[in-house]
């Protein structure tokens, strides 16, 4: 695959790349660059995670070494009880690889890294202390404001969070950090402050945050906004049917957003159409090969919300089939990790 095609794979469906010039230079100079995404092991993974699973798959196709950081220490810094960290790590470690299987990704160059496996080492801890002498409380709080749950009486741990995330880029030996747009302030914190401890800034890649089922960010802590990866078929159908999806309205539409950033990416990669089934009196079945056509018909009120929802629920249930083969095992781990 030539450099232009690799570049297009990396930047597709992204909201921002800092910077594209640096990305092009990296692809020209390095045969096997590396990227990581970190996810704190806090709430239960939901279908919104497919956005970053698909983007990591893009990196794999573009010839990158991909590292997924399961950030157990970060989870504790953001309020996860210490006594369940290992159990939640096991749940994430068990279910995330199945998500890659769901989309048919080649995971030959994919690696899961446990945060505490390197974040407890002497050099890493020394770097935390060194960076803490160069950045301010306001720097740390501002950068983490959209990620860490500070509350009315913030814990000191929330201020350590962005320092560690910046240092992860160096200690994981990667060229790029990838995250959602809600991570932007932390990613910029890393670019602006790594030089204080003698490390170079990395390229930062961000994808959009898709709306939840009730018009806000899909959240692990709000069951109304998201579909859990272990939800059964009927629950998924019920949740999708109950989702906010006003006729003709594109903005803040979680049903359309998931269709765009997950389902149509998977369909496009496999050369398959998105099928909407409906009676002949309502126009009959229609197949879509491009998301733009779905949005155009929906905006023009040629595609009814219920028909779109029915089709999407079917696609999500099909997508989750590999996970359901391990359903009982995953439910057992989840029950222990999220007993409260």
N, C-alpha and C positions, 0 to 999 in steps of 0.2 A: 504494500500500500504506500502510495507516495505521500509526501509531506502535506500537501494541500488537503488530501482526503482525511489524513489523520487529524489535521487542524480542525476541519469541519465537524468531525465526530466529537471532538472535545468541546467545541463551542456550541453545538446544537442544543436548543432548549435551555440555554443558560441566560441568566439575567445580567451578569457582569463578569468580566475577566480582567484581572489587574496583574499584568497588562497583556494584551494580545500580541504586542510586539515581542515581549519577553517569551511568550509561549511559542511563537514562530521560531525564534532564535534557539530555544531549547530543543525543538523538534529537529532543527537543522544540525545541531551540534551533538546530540546525545541519542544513541540508538535505542537504549532502553531506559527512558526516564521513569520517575516514580512519583506516585501521588498517594495521599492518604485522606481519609475522612474519619473523623472521630465522632462517636456517638456515646453520650453518657448513659449508663445503664440505669435509667430511672423508671419511667413508666413502661407499660407493655407496648411492644412494637405494634404498629397498625398499618393499614394499607398505604398510608401516605409515605411510608418508608420506601415504597417502590420507586418513587421519584429519584432518590439517590442510589438505589440499587441499579436502576437503569443507567444512570450517569456513570457509575463505576464500571458498568459493563461497556459503556462507550470508551472509557479509558483503556480497558482491556483490549478491545478491538483495535484501538489506536496504537497498541504495542507498549503499553505502560505496565510497570510492576505496580500492583494495587494493594495497598495496605488498609485494612479496616481496623481502626483502634476502638476496641470495646473498653471505654474509659470508666473503669470501676472507681478509681480514686475521684475522678471528676463527679461521678454520681454521688459519692458521699459529700463532696463539697457543695453540691446542690440539694442536699437534704435527704438523700437516701440513707436509711439506717445502716450502720456499719455491719450489723449482724446478718443482713440479707444480701450484701454485695455479691458474695460468691454464688448464691442461688440465682440472682438475676443475671450474673455473668453467664452461668450455665444455660439459662433460658435463651439469652441473646445468641450465644455460641451455637445453640442447637437449631434455632429457627431462622437466623439470617441466611446461612448457606442454602436453606430450602427456598428462600425467596429468589436466589440466583438460579436455582433449578426451575422455578416457576417461569422465568423469562427465557430459559434455554441458553444461559450465558456459559461461555467457556471460562472456567476458573483456574486455568493452568498457572497463571501468574497472579493469583489472588492469595492473600495471607491475612489471617486474623491475628491481631496483636492485643494482648491483655495489658492495660495501662500499668498496673502495678508491677509488671514483669521488668520494666525499666525505670519507672518513675520513683522507685524506692532506692535507686542506686546513688552512691555518694556524689558522683559528678553531676547528676541531675539536680540533687538537692542543693549543691553548691551554686548551680546556675540560678535556681529559684532565689536564693538569698542575694546573689549578685544583682539580678535584675530588679529585685525589690528595692535596692538602693538607688536605682536610676529612674523609676516610675513613681507617680504619685497615687494617692488614694483616689483622687478624682479621675485619673487616667483609667485605673482599674474598674472603678464603679461604672463609669460611662461606657466603657467598652463591653462590659458584661451585662448591661441593663436589659437587653432583649433576650438574654439566654438564662441568666441566673435568677432564681426566685429570691429577691432581696427582702421583700416585706417591709414592715414599718420599723423593725429593729434589726438591721442587716448583720449577718454573721461575718466574721473576718474571713471565713473560708471562701465566700463569694469573690473576695478581692484577689485571692490566690489563683482562682480559676483561670483568668485570662493569661496570667504569667505562665502557668503550666501549659496552656494550649499553644502559646507562642513557642515555648521551648520544645514542644512535641515535634515541631517541624524539623528541628535540628537533630534531636535524639532518635527520630525515626529515619533520618537520612533520606528525606524526600525533596523533590523539586517543586511540588505543588501541594497546597492544601485546598481541599474542596469542601464546601459546606452550603447550607441554605442561606438565603439572603438575610435571615435573622442573625446570622453569624458575622455580618459584614464588619461591625465595629471591632469585634475581637480579631478578625483577620487583618484589619488595618492596624490594630494595636501591635500585632506581630511584625508587620512590615516596618513599622516605625520604631520599634524598640529592640529587635534582635541584635542590632549593631552594638548595643550597650554591653553585650556579653561576647562580642567578637564574632557573631554569626551573620551570614548574609540573609537578606529578605527573600522570601519565596514568592512564586506566582500564586495568586488567589483566584479560585473559580467558584462562582455562586449560581445556584439555580433558584427559581421562584419558590415562594411558600404558597402552596395551593390552599384555597379556602376549604373549610370543613363542610360537613353536611348541613350545618345550620348557619352558614355564611360567615364563619370566622375560622381562624387557623385550626387545622386538624390537630387535636391535642390528645395525648395519652391520658390526661387527667379528666377530660370531659367526654363521657361516653356518647353524648348526643352528637358530637362533632365528627366521630370517626368510626371506622369498622375495624374491629380487632381481627388479627390474622387467624384466630381460632373460632370466630363466629361461624355458626352453621349456615346452610344455604337459606333456610327460611328467615333467619335473623337478618341476613344480608339483604334479602329481598324486601323485608319490612323496613329496614333502615333506609335503603335507597328510595323506596316509595314515599317515605316520610321526610325526605330531604327537601330543603328549600331549592326551588327551581322554577321561578316565575316565568311564565310564557314570554318568550322573546327577549328576556333579560340576560345579557352575557356577563356583566360585571358581578364579581363576588359570587359566582355560581360554581359551587363545589362539584356538582355533577359534571358540568362541562369541563372544568379544570382537570379532574381526574381522567376524563375521557381523552383530553388533549395530551397531558404529560405522561400518562401511563399506557392506557389501552391502545391509543393510536400509534404510540411509539413501538409497542410490541407488535401490533398488527403490521405496521409499515416494515419493520425489520424482517418479518416472516412473509411479506407479500400477500397478506390476507385482508379481506374486506371486513368492515364493521357492519354487521347485519342488524337492521331494525325490522322486526316483524310486526305487521299490522294488517287488519282486514282490508279487503279490496275497497270497501266503501270509504276508507280513510286514506286511500292512495296505494295500498298494497305494500309488499315488502320493498325495502330500499337498501342498497349496499353503498357504503362510503369507503373510498380508498384514501381520502385526505381529510384531516380534521377541519381544514378551512371550509369544506363543503358542508360538514355537520353544523358548524357555527353559522354559516350563511343561511341554511335552511331553518335553523332554530330562531335566528334573529328575525327572519321573514315570517315566522309562525307557520312554516310548512312542516316542521317537525315538532310534534306535541311533546311536552315534558314527560308525560306518562310513558309514551313510546320510547323515548330516550332512556328513561329510568329503567324500564323493563329490559332493554337491550344491555345496558350497563351492568345491571345486577347479574344477568346471565354471564357476561364476560368476566366479572370479578369472581364468580363461583368457579368458572373454568380455570381461571388463573391460579386459584388457590388449591387446585387438586393435589399437587405434590406435597403440600403441607398437611392435607387431610390424611395422607397415608401414614403420617406419624402423629395423628391427632391425640391419641390416648397418652402417648409418651410425653408429648408437649404439654398437655393439660396437667399431667402429674407434676412436671417441673414448675409450671406456672402457678399451680396451687400453693406450692411451697414458697416460691419467690414473691408472690403477691397475696399472701394470706390475709392481709388487713383489708 
